[in-house]
Structure formats: C-alpha cells, structure tokens
Amino acid sequence: MSKLCFGALTVGPLQANMPPDEGAKVISRALELGVNFIDTAELYGTYGYIRKAIEISGCNPVIATKSYAYSRQGALNSIEKARKELDRDVIDIFLMHEQESRLTLKGHKDALSTYLENREKGILRAVGVSTHNVEVVEACADMPEIDVVHPIVNINGTGIGDGSIGDMLKAIKQCYDSGKGIYGMKPLGGGNLLSNYDECIEFVLGLPCLHSVAIGMQTVMEVEMNVRVFSGIKVPGGLLKEVRAKKRKLHIHEWCTGCGKCVARCAQSALSINDKIVTVDMDKCLLCGYCGTSCPQFCIKVI
C-alpha cells in the first residue's frame, strides 16, 4: 500500500459535504497520482464517492472501512452495505470503529466473530480496530485474530484519550512486533496542527512502525501537496501557501437548542453547553464531525 492513505471523511456529509461527483474528482486525482489506499467508514457516508472515483480513475485501490456494529446481524448488515455501495465483492480491511477500551472490545465480540467468519469465507481480507486509546492498541497486540490497527498518531498526541504520544508509540511498536498492519490517523490533529505541517509530517514519516498514514483531503491542491511531500518532492511555495490558508472549524448553527446530545457524543470533551448554547473548545476538537451525527436539528458542520 502507498504510504499516503486518502482519508475520505473530509469530502463527505460530516465535513465538506461535497456533491458526490465533486468529491470523487478529488479522490480520483489521488488515485491517479499513485495513492492506492483509501480509508472510510459506514458513518462517513462516502462509499458512493469512492465508487465514483474508482470509475473515473480506472484504479483498484485497497479500501479500509469501519462499523460501530456490535451484534452479529449488525455486522452482517454493515458488510453487505459496504459491498453493495462500493460495488466490491471483497472488502480489503474491515475495522471495528472507534474502540475505547478492552471492555468495548469484549462488548463487540459478536461483531468481531462475524468479521472473522467472513474473513475465512474470503469476503473480508483483513479484520481490525480503529481507536484513539492506548489501552486498545495494547490489547490488540495480544489478539492474534486482529490483522490491522488504526490508531491516532501525531507529534503532540492530540486526541489520544488515555495517555501521551510516547505511550501510544510504545503500544504501536508492540502491535508492529506482533505482525499487525498499522496505519495512523490524524497526523495533523484533525487540522489543528496544520500550522506545523512540515514538522508533523516529518514526524509520522519517521516512524518505522507505521505502514501508512491517513490524511483527510478536500481539494486537488491538498492532494497534490501531500503526494509531493510523501514522495520527497519539493512543494512549490505558492501551492503550500494556498493550502495552508484554508482553515477549518466546527460551526454550530444558531438554531441549536442545547439538547446536549452532541456533548455526550464527543469523545474529546470538546463540547459544552453554556446558556443553553453548545460551544466548542478548538484546542480539544479534532474536527471529525462525529458530533453532527447525534444532532437532531442538523445544526453542526465542519466548514
């Protein structure tokens, strides 16, 4: 797989909310430039974007997806949804999404068993876990049935739920030494570390235990810049300046009722309610947009 993985969250409904054709053009440009690995999830709503990008480019990338399913039927439904909407008989990598602890791993045992059965049938090629927590990465090192681990990794440790970046790197090495495939997420801390782009990318590229790094991209310019950097090619100053000028933020629309569902959903504790209005602490926010899925008023967007 390519060292650079296209993170498909950013083009979809939870973030840029691009029309599928527009988002597909961004993904297809990455494929044309040699990126052959795409990370997505059922939650992201981007299967159609990826399917269209494959049609445009004629490329056949490795695709990793994720599901929150915890039951056997839920897992089967998630597998079939991915196969149907991606138009693929076989899913390359299927992950249990955002596992928080050893306890949640146990709580998803029925789903994991289902994924393993489908791996044996050849419907899934690899099974794994995505997580923000050191404890889960440590647990996976001792689980031979887990093929792939997708942890949060960045120079500051932004978004790690239960430890430091040093703790996470130690756990990642344990998984690496036990033969897991490992690809990192959020090397730029969800965009919060973009001002230190060079330092952040140099850090993750210098980690021998990472086979690939997923970066969310919303424009062809971002794709071209990241492909150059990961290939060791000098980035034109104008391109770098233009990409860095794009700042993202979590926007709460004025019709927010302060119900608190998004606050409960945020694993980073970045949201709070003040005077019946939700506010965001951008020092903690990873700009994942997951909170928006819990909002009954559809008033949260990453813009």
Residue pairs with C-beta under 8 A, 6 or more apart in sequence:
1 36
1 37
1 62
1 183
1 211
1 212
2 34
2 35
2 36
2 37
2 212
2 230
3 205
3 211
3 212
3 213
3 230
4 30
4 35
4 37
4 212
4 213
4 215
4 226
4 227
4 230
5 35
5 37
5 38
5 39
5 64
5 183
5 212
5 213
5 214
5 215
6 27
6 30
6 31
6 35
6 37
6 38
6 39
6 214
6 215
6 217
6 223
7 39
7 185
7 214
7 215
7 216
7 217
8 27
8 38
8 39
8 40
8 44
8 46
8 49
8 50
8 216
9 15
9 39
9 40
9 41
9 44
9 46
9 216
9 288
9 289
10 16
10 216
10 217
10 218
10 302
11 18
11 22
11 23
11 26
11 27
11 46
11 49
11 217
11 218
12 18
12 23
12 44
12 45
12 46
12 49
13 44
13 45
14 43
14 44
14 45
14 288
14 289
14 290
14 292
14 293
14 302
15 216
15 218
15 248
15 287
15 289
15 301
15 302
16 23
16 218
16 302
17 301
18 26
18 49
18 218
20 48
20 49
20 52
21 52
23 46
23 49
23 53
24 49
24 50
24 52
24 53
24 55
24 56
25 53
25 56
25 220
26 53
26 217
26 218
26 219
26 220
26 222
26 223
27 38
27 49
27 50
27 53
28 52
28 53
28 54
28 56
28 57
28 59
29 220
29 223
29 224
30 217
30 223
30 227
31 53
31 54
31 57
31 59
31 61
32 57
32 59
33 223
33 224
33 227
34 227
34 231
35 61
35 223
35 227
36 59
36 61
36 62
37 61
37 62
37 63
37 64
37 183
37 212
38 50
38 61
38 62
38 63
38 64
39 64
39 65
39 150
39 183
39 185
39 214
40 46
40 47
40 50
40 63
40 64
40 65
40 66
41 65
41 66
41 67
41 95
41 97
41 130
42 65
42 66
42 67
42 68
42 78
42 81
42 82
42 97
43 66
43 68
43 97
43 290
43 293
47 65
47 81
47 82
47 85
47 86
48 85
50 63
50 86
51 85
51 86
51 87
54 60
54 61
62 92
62 93
63 86
63 88
63 91
63 92
63 93
64 92
64 93
64 94
64 95
64 128
64 148
64 150
64 183
65 82
65 86
65 91
65 93
65 94
65 95
66 94
66 95
66 96
66 97
66 98
66 130
66 150
67 74
67 75
67 78
67 79
67 82
67 94
67 95
67 96
67 97
67 111
68 96
68 97
68 98
69 75
69 77
69 78
69 96
69 108
69 111
70 107
70 108
70 110
70 111
71 110
71 111
72 110
72 111
72 113
72 114
74 111
75 110
75 111
75 114
75 115
76 114
78 94
79 91
79 94
79 114
79 115
79 118
79 123
79 124
82 88
82 91
82 94
83 89
83 90
83 91
83 123
89 123
90 122
90 123
90 124
90 125
91 123
91 124
91 125
92 124
92 125
92 126
93 124
93 125
93 126
93 127
93 128
93 147
93 148
93 181
94 115
94 118
94 124
94 126
94 127
94 128
95 127
95 128
95 129
95 130
95 148
95 150
96 105
96 108
96 111
96 112
96 115
96 128
96 129
96 130
97 130
98 130
98 131
98 132
98 267
98 290
99 105
99 108
99 129
99 130
99 131
99 133
99 136
100 131
100 132
100 133
100 136
100 161
100 267
101 133
101 135
101 136
102 135
102 136
102 139
104 136
105 112
105 129
105 136
105 139
105 143
112 127
112 145
115 124
115 127
116 127
116 145
118 124
119 125
119 126
119 127
126 147
126 148
126 181
127 145
127 146
127 147
127 148
128 140
128 146
128 147
128 148
128 149
128 150
128 180
128 181
129 136
129 140
129 146
129 148
129 149
129 150
130 149
130 150
130 151
130 185
131 137
131 149
131 150
131 151
131 152
132 151
132 152
132 159
132 160
132 161
132 267
133 160
133 161
133 162
133 163
134 160
134 161
134 162
134 163
134 167
134 168
134 171
135 162
136 151
137 149
137 151
137 168
137 171
137 172
137 174
137 175
138 171
138 174
140 146
140 149
140 175
140 180
141 171
141 174
141 175
141 177
141 178
141 180
142 178
144 178
146 180
147 180
147 181
148 180
148 181
148 182
148 183
149 172
149 175
149 180
149 181
149 182
150 182
150 183
150 184
150 185
150 214
151 168
151 171
151 172
151 182
151 184
151 185
152 158
152 159
152 160
152 168
152 184
152 185
152 186
153 165
153 168
153 169
153 172
153 184
153 185
153 186
153 187
153 204
153 207
153 210
153 213
154 165
154 184
154 186
154 187
154 188
154 189
154 193
154 200
154 203
154 204
155 165
155 187
155 193
155 196
155 199
155 200
155 203
155 204
156 165
156 189
156 193
157 163
157 164
157 165
157 166
157 168
158 186
158 189
158 190
158 192
158 193
158 286
159 186
159 189
159 190
159 268
159 286
160 167
160 168
161 267
161 268
169 207
169 209
172 182
172 207
172 209
172 210
173 209
175 182
175 209
176 182
176 208
176 209
181 211
182 209
182 210
182 211
183 210
183 211
183 212
183 213
183 214
184 204
184 207
184 210
184 212
184 213
184 214
185 214
186 214
186 286
187 193
187 200
187 201
187 203
187 204
187 213
187 215
188 194
188 197
188 200
188 215
189 200
189 286
190 285
190 286
190 287
190 288
191 216
191 247
191 248
191 287
192 282
192 283
192 285
192 286
192 287
193 200
194 244
194 247
195 244
197 244
201 229
201 230
204 210
204 213
205 213
205 230
213 230
215 226
217 223
217 226
218 246
219 243
219 246
221 239
221 242
221 243
222 243
222 246
224 239
225 235
225 239
225 240
225 243
228 234
228 235
229 235
248 287
248 302
248 303
249 282
249 287
249 302
249 303
250 270
250 280
250 282
250 285
250 287
250 289
250 291
250 300
250 301
250 302
251 300
251 301
251 302
251 303
252 277
252 278
252 279
252 280
252 299
252 300
253 297
253 299
253 300
253 301
254 299
255 297
255 299
256 277
256 278
256 297
256 299
256 300
257 276
257 297
258 273
258 276
258 277
258 278
259 296
259 297
260 273
260 278
261 294
261 295
261 296
262 271
262 278
262 291
262 292
262 294
262 295
262 300
263 271
263 272
263 273
263 278
264 294
265 290
265 291
265 293
265 294
266 290
266 291
267 290
268 284
268 285
268 286
269 284
270 280
270 281
270 282
270 284
270 285
270 286
271 278
271 279
271 280
271 281
271 285
271 291
272 278
272 279
272 281
273 279
278 300
287 302
289 300
289 301
289 302
291 300
292 298
292 300
292 301
292 302
